Amino acid sequence: MKLKFVICGLEHSGTTLVSDIFRQIPKVDSGFECGVLLADSPRAFLSVQPFYNNVPGGWQISEDTLREICEAGSFSAFYQQLYEKSGFFDANVEYLFDKTPRYFQQLYSCQTKVNVPFIATYK
């Protein structure tokens, strides 16, 4: 399972609506706002708050597991491991996305970290 796209945008601009629409498509899903692309590397994600602290509950993994995932050598590998170790997804999910509105504030930096389309909302 690879990350297929990212949703970001200004607060109150519809990112949750866009995310909910994509979740209605069979085999498409995401956990709660991840925020990993705000870090310089997966390993540096440990200091990105409040996102790091929110991932265990939002993706149904333990903090120890998240620390292991942060050792991934790339953001793509981070997402792959996050999906594989998460208890959030059912077996039918084929397309993973990350919905984190805050990426919009660092859009160009975030886009250089993963080679997937970004959907950005703005009002």
Backbone as CSV, one residue per row, in Angstrom:
resi,resn,N_x,N_y,N_z,CA_x,CA_y,CA_z,C_x,C_y,C_z
1,MET,0.845,-1.182,0.000,0.000,0.000,0.000,0.882,1.234,0.000
2,LYS,0.742,2.036,-0.998,1.491,3.281,-1.074,0.554,4.455,-0.910
3,LEU,1.116,5.546,-0.450,0.370,6.795,-0.376,-0.007,7.208,-1.793
4,LYS,-1.274,7.539,-2.020,-1.741,7.877,-3.368,-1.940,9.372,-3.572
5,PHE,-2.317,10.108,-2.510,-2.487,11.555,-2.621,-2.551,12.170,-1.234
6,VAL,-2.459,13.503,-1.197,-2.479,14.263,0.045,-3.552,15.342,-0.083
7,ILE,-4.303,15.551,0.995,-5.286,16.633,1.068,-4.795,17.634,2.100
8,CYS,-4.759,18.891,1.714,-4.368,19.942,2.645,-5.181,21.199,2.339
9,GLY,-5.058,22.216,3.166,-5.777,23.452,2.899,-5.857,24.335,4.114
10,LEU,-6.376,25.525,3.903,-6.593,26.445,5.011,-7.671,25.888,5.936
11,GLU,-7.604,26.266,7.208,-8.640,25.845,8.150,-9.997,26.324,7.662
12,HIS,-10.984,25.504,7.869,-12.378,25.815,7.515,-12.563,26.043,6.017
13,SER,-11.730,25.396,5.208,-11.863,25.550,3.751,-12.411,24.288,3.089
14,GLY,-12.761,23.273,3.872,-13.393,22.094,3.308,-12.539,20.850,3.238
15,THR,-11.394,20.802,3.917,-10.548,19.607,3.841,-11.247,18.374,4.408
16,THR,-12.010,18.559,5.464,-12.730,17.422,6.042,-13.797,16.928,5.077
17,LEU,-14.502,17.833,4.428,-15.499,17.435,3.432,-14.843,16.664,2.292
18,VAL,-13.737,17.178,1.778,-13.035,16.496,0.679,-12.588,15.108,1.137
19,SER,-12.041,15.027,2.334,-11.614,13.744,2.882,-12.791,12.777,3.011
20,ASP,-13.914,13.259,3.529,-15.095,12.406,3.685,-15.628,11.929,2.336
21,ILE,-15.551,12.769,1.325,-15.985,12.371,-0.016,-15.104,11.244,-0.544
22,PHE,-13.792,11.386,-0.402,-12.889,10.324,-0.862,-13.106,9.031,-0.081
23,ARG,-13.433,9.142,1.197,-13.670,7.937,1.998,-14.928,7.177,1.560
24,GLN,-15.794,7.816,0.822,-16.994,7.143,0.316,-16.673,6.234,-0.871
25,ILE,-15.488,6.411,-1.435,-15.069,5.577,-2.564,-14.552,4.248,-2.000
26,PRO,-15.063,3.136,-2.502,-14.571,1.851,-2.002,-13.045,1.733,-2.144
27,LYS,-12.443,1.170,-1.136,-11.008,0.864,-1.112,-10.114,2.087,-0.909
28,VAL,-10.684,3.242,-0.520,-9.923,4.467,-0.266,-10.118,4.855,1.197
29,ASP,-9.029,5.135,1.923,-9.177,5.525,3.328,-7.916,6.226,3.833
30,SER,-8.039,6.792,5.011,-6.941,7.480,5.675,-7.195,7.473,7.165
31,GLY,-6.138,7.586,7.949,-6.273,7.782,9.382,-6.429,9.266,9.667
32,PHE,-6.354,9.628,10.931,-6.455,11.022,11.339,-5.233,11.794,10.843
33,GLU,-5.301,13.094,10.840,-4.209,13.945,10.352,-2.853,13.413,10.806
34,CYS,-1.982,13.180,9.852,-0.679,12.589,10.146,0.355,13.665,10.493
35,GLY,0.669,14.526,9.559,1.615,15.612,9.817,3.073,15.283,9.583
36,VAL,3.388,14.065,9.154,4.790,13.664,9.009,5.540,14.527,8.004
37,LEU,4.872,15.037,6.987,5.566,15.821,5.962,5.997,17.203,6.460
38,LEU,5.623,17.547,7.687,6.103,18.796,8.299,7.518,18.631,8.846
39,ALA,7.967,17.399,8.940,9.318,17.101,9.428,10.292,17.023,8.253
40,ASP,11.574,17.196,8.547,12.598,17.088,7.515,12.835,15.644,7.093
41,SER,12.506,14.705,7.983,12.668,13.274,7.710,11.704,12.528,8.617
42,PRO,11.419,11.267,8.323,10.566,10.508,9.243,11.130,10.474,10.671
43,ARG,12.423,10.350,10.804,13.043,10.321,12.135,12.817,11.644,12.888
44,ALA,12.837,12.762,12.162,12.628,14.065,12.793,11.175,14.289,13.195
45,PHE,10.279,13.430,12.746,8.854,13.563,13.073,8.596,13.456,14.571
46,LEU,9.462,12.799,15.301,9.274,12.639,16.746,9.120,13.973,17.464
47,SER,9.627,15.055,16.900,9.539,16.370,17.549,8.464,17.276,16.948
48,VAL,7.657,16.778,16.023,6.612,17.598,15.398,5.314,17.414,16.187
49,GLN,5.014,18.417,16.994,3.829,18.360,17.844,2.764,19.329,17.343
50,PRO,1.503,19.032,17.523,0.932,17.909,18.265,0.771,16.650,17.415
51,PHE,1.224,16.699,16.169,0.967,15.602,15.236,1.533,14.266,15.704
52,TYR,2.790,14.254,16.125,3.397,12.994,16.562,2.561,12.352,17.664
53,ASN,2.144,13.151,18.641,1.356,12.607,19.754,-0.034,12.147,19.326
54,ASN,-0.560,12.697,18.238,-1.909,12.346,17.786,-1.959,11.100,16.902
55,VAL,-0.847,10.731,16.287,-0.839,9.610,15.349,-1.231,8.281,15.996
56,PRO,-0.726,7.927,17.177,-1.111,6.613,17.734,-2.633,6.425,17.833
57,GLY,-3.354,7.400,18.327,-4.809,7.277,18.436,-5.504,7.370,17.091
58,GLY,-5.026,8.250,16.231,-5.671,8.471,14.947,-5.402,7.397,13.911
59,TRP,-4.369,6.603,14.126,-4.034,5.530,13.181,-4.033,4.164,13.871
60,GLN,-4.416,4.139,15.140,-4.540,2.916,15.944,-3.252,2.092,15.958
61,ILE,-2.188,2.739,16.420,-0.915,2.050,16.635,-0.394,2.462,18.003
62,SER,0.567,1.740,18.526,1.170,2.110,19.807,2.265,3.153,19.562
63,GLU,2.639,3.837,20.632,3.723,4.810,20.498,5.038,4.117,20.162
64,ASP,5.259,2.932,20.722,6.474,2.170,20.390,6.513,1.832,18.900
65,THR,5.371,1.438,18.361,5.297,1.126,16.929,5.569,2.365,16.102
66,LEU,5.023,3.508,16.516,5.272,4.755,15.789,6.757,5.095,15.816
67,ARG,7.416,4.918,16.940,8.863,5.167,16.999,9.606,4.277,16.001
68,GLU,9.197,3.024,15.896,9.813,2.113,14.923,9.571,2.599,13.495
69,ILE,8.356,3.024,13.211,8.010,3.502,11.866,8.830,4.733,11.509
70,CYS,9.121,5.576,12.494,9.904,6.789,12.246,11.344,6.492,11.849
71,GLU,11.768,5.262,11.995,13.103,4.856,11.543,13.130,4.570,10.041
72,ALA,11.990,4.683,9.382,11.921,4.437,7.934,12.883,5.364,7.212
73,GLY,13.449,4.877,6.143,14.440,5.643,5.395,13.863,6.694,4.467
74,SER,12.549,6.675,4.266,11.915,7.648,3.380,10.482,7.878,3.845
75,PHE,9.893,8.944,3.349,8.495,9.207,3.686,7.586,8.139,3.084
76,SER,7.906,7.668,1.892,7.103,6.604,1.280,7.127,5.348,2.146
77,ALA,8.296,4.980,2.640,8.411,3.817,3.516,7.675,4.057,4.835
78,PHE,7.702,5.284,5.335,6.966,5.630,6.547,5.475,5.340,6.362
79,TYR,4.897,5.854,5.265,3.472,5.629,5.015,3.164,4.148,4.829
80,GLN,4.022,3.429,4.138,3.821,2.004,3.915,3.751,1.267,5.257
81,GLN,4.709,1.538,6.118,4.727,0.878,7.419,3.566,1.328,8.298
82,LEU,3.219,2.595,8.221,2.090,3.096,8.999,0.816,2.351,8.623
83,TYR,0.600,2.164,7.340,-0.568,1.425,6.878,-0.506,-0.030,7.345
84,GLU,0.629,-0.667,7.143,0.751,-2.088,7.467,0.566,-2.370,8.954
85,LYS,0.995,-1.453,9.803,0.950,-1.689,11.246,-0.281,-1.082,11.918
86,SER,-1.057,-0.332,11.173,-2.238,0.322,11.730,-3.380,-0.663,11.909
87,GLY,-4.125,-0.495,12.973,-5.331,-1.283,13.187,-6.568,-0.584,12.659
88,PHE,-6.370,0.522,11.969,-7.484,1.367,11.514,-8.168,0.842,10.261
89,PHE,-7.426,0.193,9.387,-7.927,-0.141,8.056,-8.466,-1.554,7.964
90,ASP,-9.485,-1.730,7.121,-9.929,-3.090,6.842,-9.123,-3.629,5.655
91,ALA,-9.290,-4.893,5.389,-8.473,-5.567,4.366,-8.756,-5.082,2.950
92,ASN,-9.847,-4.389,2.723,-10.221,-3.978,1.374,-9.595,-2.657,0.928
93,VAL,-8.907,-1.964,1.811,-8.328,-0.671,1.453,-7.150,-0.876,0.500
94,GLU,-7.179,-0.169,-0.619,-6.097,-0.239,-1.598,-5.418,1.100,-1.804
95,TYR,-6.096,2.191,-1.441,-5.576,3.529,-1.697,-5.553,4.320,-0.394
96,LEU,-4.370,4.723,0.001,-4.155,5.465,1.232,-3.913,6.932,0.911
97,PHE,-4.520,7.823,1.682,-4.205,9.241,1.543,-3.950,9.846,2.913
98,ASP,-3.311,10.978,2.927,-3.019,11.733,4.151,-3.751,13.051,4.056
99,LYS,-4.645,13.297,5.000,-5.359,14.575,5.065,-4.808,15.336,6.263
100,THR,-3.983,16.328,5.983,-3.424,17.186,7.021,-3.483,18.630,6.533
101,PRO,-4.466,19.397,6.997,-4.608,20.777,6.513,-3.329,21.607,6.633
102,ARG,-2.561,21.411,7.688,-1.380,22.240,7.943,-0.328,22.149,6.848
103,TYR,-0.338,21.095,6.041,0.619,21.001,4.940,0.512,22.197,4.006
104,PHE,-0.655,22.805,3.940,-0.860,23.942,3.050,0.114,25.079,3.360
105,GLN,0.445,25.255,4.637,1.368,26.320,5.045,2.792,26.075,4.566
106,GLN,3.128,24.843,4.274,4.460,24.478,3.778,4.321,23.624,2.520
107,LEU,3.394,24.003,1.660,3.001,23.185,0.519,4.183,22.774,-0.357
108,TYR,5.002,23.716,-0.748,6.097,23.387,-1.669,7.109,22.450,-1.023
109,SER,7.400,22.656,0.239,8.309,21.760,0.954,7.723,20.357,1.051
110,CYS,6.456,20.260,1.394,5.800,18.953,1.523,5.765,18.217,0.189
111,GLN,5.531,18.936,-0.889,5.464,18.300,-2.213,6.785,17.673,-2.635
112,THR,7.892,18.167,-2.129,9.197,17.606,-2.498,9.481,16.291,-1.780
113,LYS,8.692,15.967,-0.761,8.970,14.799,0.072,8.279,13.524,-0.403
114,VAL,7.193,13.665,-1.142,6.474,12.502,-1.685,6.044,12.825,-3.111
115,ASN,6.088,11.844,-3.956,5.758,12.039,-5.364,4.318,11.591,-5.626
116,VAL,3.380,12.371,-5.055,1.951,12.093,-5.218,1.232,13.423,-5.447
117,PRO,0.028,13.382,-6.001,-0.737,14.616,-6.163,-1.170,15.193,-4.815
118,PHE,-1.236,16.516,-4.756,-1.762,17.217,-3.581,-3.058,17.894,-3.978
119,ILE,-4.065,17.750,-3.157,-5.334,18.447,-3.331,-5.362,19.517,-2.254
120,ALA,-5.381,20.774,-2.665,-5.347,21.885,-1.712,-6.639,22.687,-1.804
121,THR,-7.256,22.915,-0.644,-8.479,23.725,-0.594,-8.129,25.100,-0.067
122,TYR,-8.870,26.073,-0.551,-8.599,27.463,-0.202,-9.902,28.221,-0.295
123,LYS,-10.107,29.166,0.594,-11.329,29.974,0.461,-10.995,31.430,0.515
